[in-house]
Amino acid sequence: MFPMLDFGTNLVLVTGALGWLGSRLVEVLAHGMPHLPEWDRPPVGLKVRCLVLPGQDFTSLIKLSDAVGVLTGDLRFQADCERFCWNAKGAVLFHTAGVIHPRFVHEFYQVNRDGTANLLEAAARAGVRRVVVVSSNSPCGCNPHPDHLFDEESPYRPYMNYGRSKMQMEQLVKRYSARLETVIIRAPWFYGPNQPARQTLFFKLIRTGKVPVVGTGDNLRSMVYIDNLCQGLLLAAASEAAAGQTYWIADSRPYTMNEIIDTVERILETEFGIKCAHKRVRLPGFVSTLAYVADACIQTLGLYNQKIHVLSEMNKTIACSIAKAARELGYKPKIELEEGMRRSLQWCINRGIKL
């Protein structure tokens, strides 16, 4: 019998509750996660307060459980953050909200940095006990050589404005550690159900043989299945030793780009009967370098282009070690690439999403 995780509170707050990660985290908080014995069901009396943007349809959240409540608000407004954190003394706050692919560069800083500042100030004033903040691999950029793994001592080398906004967010979180228990979770490329359109497009490109492979495709990428990430967040919220710490949370090992693409292709054909073209758009490594230059120029103008930005990273190694999380939090990722991609594709098919 595993001891249940104890947050030391009956109130949990979640920002970005309709996002890819946030929506799954709320579901796990409301119903548990069967393959995580320490959280196979939520504690009796646990309440989950969600923050969603004005105008978003939050029906799916309130249908989850009577324990889930929803407030509308925008992190960019201090008053909205204070309303969200009102009467939350001793609570745990999961901050999953953030901007990844905006139209304009300034949005990175308005939301990822300044919105987090508003939230932390409101949380500190309200007496929130612990804030678990979701960051990214981007503050550390790309690995300096192909067999290198990032750890928590790796220096900041932010990748473009997104990376800089997340780096500045992390620095801000650390400054608030004197007023709040703060934990930073660095998550790489994640995958799993509730995926946005950009991940579905990746599957379509694989099926049609149009997926770009820049260079050899042997560059490593750390990924994290959505439930593995939720496990890491729960452990970070419950562990006393985690206060003030930073952790990389990912699958147990990184994968090559070739392995990722081959896995999706194989599952589509052998398990779902979806014929694939068995082709790749093979591009020389300098294409990513050209995309990087173009990306930098575009962002200098204050604009952002998602496709060019993603192409600039395609031949890079972005890989991390989870040793600290395993050692200090007891983090043990349950799902690996094969099963995670199977569940991702099944989710799409169950919803009639054409791949």
C-alpha positions, 0 to 999 in steps of 0.5 A: 500500500502506497502512502497518498501524496499530501499537499497539506491543504484541501485547495489547489489552484491551476492556471492555464486550466484549459491548456494541453497540460492544464486540462489533464492536470485538473482531470488528474486532480479531480479523479486521480491517476490509476497507474500512480499508486500514490494518487490513484484517487484524490483526497476527500474534500480536495477542491480545485480552482481553475483560471481560464481566459475570458471567453473560453468555454470551460464546460469540460472543466465543470463537468469533471467534478463538483470539486472543480470551480472556474474563474475567468481572468487574465494573468496580465491584470493584477486584479484578476490574479488577486481575485483568483488567489483570494482566500487561498491561504495555505493552498498549492498553486500549479502555474501551467499557463504560458505563451509558446507560439504567439503572433508578436514577440512582446506577448512572450514577456507580457504573459510568461514573465509579467503575468507570472510576476502578477500571479506570484505577487497575488499568491504571496499576498494571499498566503498561498503556501507553494507555487509549482511553476512550469518552465521549459527547456528553452532557458537552457537552449540547445545542448553544446554537443550531441552527447550532452544532457542538461541538468539543474546546474546547466547555465542559462543559454536561452533560445530566442525570445521564448527562452529569454521570457522563460529564463526571466520568469525563472529568475523572478520565481527564485526571487519570490522564494523568500515569500513563497515555497516555489518549485520550478519544473522544466518540461521539454517537448510533451505529447499525449491526449488533449494535444493542440493542432500543431501536434496533430499536424506533426502526425499528418506530416509523418503519415503523408511523408512530408515530415522534415528531417534536418541533417541525419535525424540522429539528434536527441530530443527529450520528450515527456508524456503528459501523465509523466509530467503530471506525476512530476508536478504532483510530487513537486507539490507534495515533497517538502524538500522540493521547496526552492528547487528546480527539476527537469521532468521528462521521459526516462531517456531522450529519443532521436528524431528518427526514432520519434518519427519511426514510432509514430509511423509504425503505430499508425500502420500496424495498430490503426491500419493507416497507410503511411507514405514511408518518406521523409523530406530530407534537408541538409543541416544548414537549412536549420541554420538559415531558419535560425537567421530568418527567425532572429530577423523576424523576431527583431521586428517584433513578429513571430513565425511558428514554422520557421522557429520550429524548423530552426530547432529541427537538427538540434540536440535538446536533451536532459537528465531526470536524475535529480527528480528521481533522487529527490522526488521519487519521480519514475516516469511510467509511460515511454514513447511507444505507449505514449504515442499509441495513446496520443493517436488513439485519442485523435482517432476516438475524436474523429480527428483526421490524420 
